[in-house]
Amino acid sequence: MTILSSPMSSVVSTSQEVLSPVGFGSCRSPTAGVSGPFGHSEPDFNDNDEAELFSVSWNQDYGCFAAGTSRGFRIYNCDPFKETFRRDLKNGGFGIVEMLFRCNILALVGGKANAQYPPNKVIIWDDHQSRCIGELSFRSDVRAVKLRQDRVVVILEHKIYVYNFMDLKLLHQIETLANPRGLCCLSHHLNTSVLACPGLRRGQVRVEHFGLNMTKLIKAHDSQLSCLTLTMDGLLLATASTRGTLIRIFNTMDGTQLQEVLFQHQIPVF
């Protein structure tokens, strides 16, 4: 199935059996036990062939993280710390690897040297079946991808696209200020659906409460945003700016500032 929307929208290609991650018994939700294909094997890895590190990203509960390399991707468990899974490819590596808790579904974006998967295409990968089950193509490079059990969120430099996970139907489009870092975060409780991203003004955060059909604009900083994150339920937001001198915490429902942490020495921002 191929869907071509408006000229500014993405091209969507999916297999006939796009699978919801909720349907996989190994998928770990915030209230589920620790299980999954990434935690069952005890592989013997050979590090004789060095790989260049492209990216590192946490999964949604910070229990493990994924590394995109010039050869493919690797999955690491945090406690105890160990590499639990890797997949090396012959045609290049991945600049973005986004996990969905600990299940077999991943979102992959190729590195610039990847001949098969360019950096303007998101691959929804089912590692249990070792195949692509969906893809999203754009006219510019993808800066980041965020997943939750019912949504796929793709971040470009000036726009964010929100898709339904089940059929990759486009649900929302959000325009942002220039966002080369791909800043965006999601809540991960099933009873809340919150997204936070840069607004259209410097230092502004836009918070979308999709379940409540409510948008809140928060003037978080005077300078450009460098980092933002939500609590699991999406009710609290923490932000930092490129000045690197403080962290602010906000209530996402009404936008009020709850706390400010000031650092005497500037935190370097890369």
Disulfide bonds with the S-S distance in Angstrom:
none
